[in-house]
């Protein structure tokens, strides 16, 4: 399976309400590289699955297809070339999907942009070399808090998020990363 199929399959077959757990499990699959554009799809997809599993009435297969179509337009290295991390953008795409954002004049447009902004802020407050895992986990945390506040949906997160993918990433600052664990 390619990474898009792995993400779609896992998201459609989990009952977890925890997007961090969903994303971590998907990231363990060999089809998911240490860094790359698959994270642009993965983060929003994990959020869609958890949101759906919280009892929200969304057509999950359709939402995942929309996530893929939109987020696959974010280029490889967009964080450097565009100045916007694909994980942060993915949270905004997630919000635009659940808000059924059809117009730039509606509240969904504002919320999607605000969530992207919050996610990107969380990512840049934790500097280090480009790391799709760290950025993705931080974007998920920002999105869960945002959705609880603005949509009154409480997805789950662990008490402490941890990342043990460092062995596959020579540039990992290890103890310098807020998510590092051995």
C-alpha positions as CSV (number, residue, x, y, z in Angstrom):
1,X,0.0,0.0,0.0
2,X,1.2,3.5,-0.6
3,X,1.1,6.1,2.2
4,X,-2.3,7.6,1.1
5,X,-3.9,4.1,1.2
6,X,-2.4,3.4,4.6
7,X,-3.7,6.7,6.0
8,X,-7.2,6.2,4.6
9,X,-7.4,2.5,5.7
10,X,-6.3,3.2,9.2
11,X,-8.5,6.3,9.7
12,X,-11.6,4.4,8.4
13,X,-10.9,1.4,10.7
14,X,-10.1,3.0,14.1
15,X,-12.5,3.8,16.9
16,X,-10.0,6.0,18.7
17,X,-11.0,9.5,19.7
18,X,-7.3,10.4,20.1
19,X,-5.7,11.9,16.9
20,X,-2.2,11.7,18.5
21,X,-2.6,8.0,18.9
22,X,-4.1,7.6,15.4
23,X,-1.2,9.6,13.9
24,X,1.5,7.7,15.8
25,X,0.1,4.3,14.8
26,X,0.0,5.4,11.1
27,X,3.6,6.8,11.4
28,X,4.8,3.4,12.4
29,X,3.9,2.0,9.0
30,X,6.9,1.6,6.7
31,X,5.0,3.5,4.0
32,X,5.3,6.7,6.1
33,X,8.7,8.3,5.8
34,X,10.4,10.2,8.6
35,X,9.6,13.5,6.8
36,X,7.6,14.2,3.7
37,X,4.3,15.2,2.2
38,X,2.5,12.3,3.7
39,X,2.3,14.3,6.9
40,X,0.3,17.0,5.1
41,X,-2.4,14.4,4.6
42,X,-1.9,12.3,7.8
43,X,-2.4,15.1,10.4
44,X,-5.8,16.3,9.1
45,X,-6.9,12.8,8.4
46,X,-6.1,11.7,12.0
47,X,-8.2,14.7,13.2
48,X,-11.1,13.8,10.9
49,X,-11.1,10.2,12.2
50,X,-11.0,11.2,15.9
51,X,-13.6,13.9,15.3
52,X,-15.9,11.3,13.6
53,X,-15.3,8.9,16.5
54,X,-16.5,11.5,18.9
55,X,-19.9,11.0,17.4
56,X,-19.8,13.9,14.9
57,X,-21.9,13.3,11.9
58,X,-19.5,13.6,9.0
59,X,-19.2,11.3,6.0
60,X,-15.7,10.0,6.9
61,X,-14.8,8.4,3.5
62,X,-15.8,11.6,1.7
63,X,-14.0,13.8,4.2
64,X,-10.8,11.8,3.9
65,X,-11.0,12.0,0.1
66,X,-11.4,15.8,0.4
67,X,-8.5,15.9,2.8
68,X,-6.3,14.0,0.4
69,X,-7.3,16.2,-2.6
70,X,-6.6,19.4,-0.8
71,X,-3.6,18.6,1.3
72,X,-1.8,16.8,-1.5
73,X,-1.5,20.2,-3.2
74,X,0.9,21.4,-0.4
75,X,4.4,20.9,-1.9
76,X,7.3,18.9,-0.5
77,X,9.3,21.3,1.6
78,X,6.5,23.8,1.7
79,X,7.5,24.8,5.2
80,X,10.7,26.2,3.8
81,X,9.4,27.4,0.4
82,X,6.1,28.8,1.4
83,X,6.7,29.6,5.1
84,X,3.8,27.4,6.2
85,X,4.3,23.9,7.6
86,X,2.1,21.3,5.9
87,X,0.9,20.0,9.3
88,X,-0.4,23.4,10.3
89,X,-2.1,23.8,6.9
90,X,-3.6,20.3,7.3
91,X,-5.3,21.4,10.5
92,X,-6.9,24.3,8.7
93,X,-8.1,22.0,5.9
94,X,-9.6,19.7,8.6
95,X,-11.5,22.7,10.0
96,X,-12.7,23.8,6.5
97,X,-14.0,20.2,5.9
98,X,-15.9,19.9,9.2
99,X,-17.3,23.4,8.9
100,X,-18.4,22.7,5.4
101,X,-16.7,25.9,4.4
102,X,-18.3,27.0,1.2
103,X,-17.8,30.7,1.3
104,X,-15.1,33.1,2.4
105,X,-17.7,35.1,4.2
106,X,-18.8,32.4,6.6
107,X,-17.6,31.5,10.1
108,X,-15.9,28.3,8.8
109,X,-13.5,30.4,6.8
110,X,-12.5,32.3,9.9
111,X,-12.1,29.2,12.0
112,X,-10.1,27.4,9.4
113,X,-7.6,30.3,9.2
114,X,-7.5,30.7,12.9
115,X,-6.8,27.1,13.5
116,X,-4.0,27.1,10.9
117,X,-2.6,30.1,12.6
118,X,-2.8,28.5,16.1
119,X,-1.2,25.3,14.8
120,X,1.7,27.2,13.1
121,X,2.3,29.3,16.2
122,X,2.6,26.1,18.3
123,X,5.1,24.7,15.8
124,X,7.3,27.8,15.7
125,X,7.3,28.1,19.5
126,X,9.1,24.8,19.6
127,X,12.1,25.5,17.3
128,X,14.5,23.0,16.0
129,X,15.4,21.5,12.6
130,X,12.5,20.7,10.3
131,X,10.8,17.6,11.8
132,X,7.4,16.5,10.4
133,X,6.7,14.3,13.5
134,X,7.2,17.1,16.1
135,X,5.3,19.6,13.9
136,X,2.5,17.1,13.3
137,X,2.1,16.3,17.0
138,X,2.2,20.0,18.0
139,X,-0.4,20.8,15.3
140,X,-2.7,18.0,16.6
141,X,-2.4,19.3,20.2
142,X,-3.3,22.8,19.0
143,X,-6.2,21.5,17.0
144,X,-7.7,19.4,19.8
145,X,-7.7,22.4,22.1
146,X,-9.2,24.6,19.4
147,X,-12.0,22.2,18.5
148,X,-12.9,21.8,22.2
149,X,-13.1,25.6,22.6
150,X,-14.8,26.5,19.2
151,X,-16.8,23.4,18.3
152,X,-17.5,21.9,21.8
153,X,-16.1,18.5,20.8
154,X,-13.6,16.9,23.1
155,X,-11.2,14.7,21.3
156,X,-8.7,12.9,23.5
157,X,-5.0,13.5,24.0
158,X,-2.5,11.7,26.4
159,X,-1.4,13.6,29.4
160,X,2.0,13.9,27.7
161,X,2.8,13.5,24.1
162,X,6.0,11.8,23.3
163,X,8.0,11.0,20.2
164,X,10.3,8.1,19.8
165,X,11.0,8.4,16.1
166,X,14.3,10.2,16.7
167,X,16.4,7.2,15.8
168,X,15.3,7.6,12.2
169,X,16.3,11.3,12.1
170,X,19.9,12.3,12.4
171,X,19.0,16.0,12.9
172,X,16.8,15.3,15.9
173,X,17.9,17.6,18.9
174,X,16.8,14.8,21.2
175,X,16.6,16.3,24.7
176,X,16.1,19.7,23.0
177,X,12.8,18.6,21.7
178,X,9.7,18.9,24.0
179,X,8.4,15.5,22.8
180,X,11.6,13.5,23.0
181,X,11.5,10.2,24.8
182,X,13.8,7.2,24.7
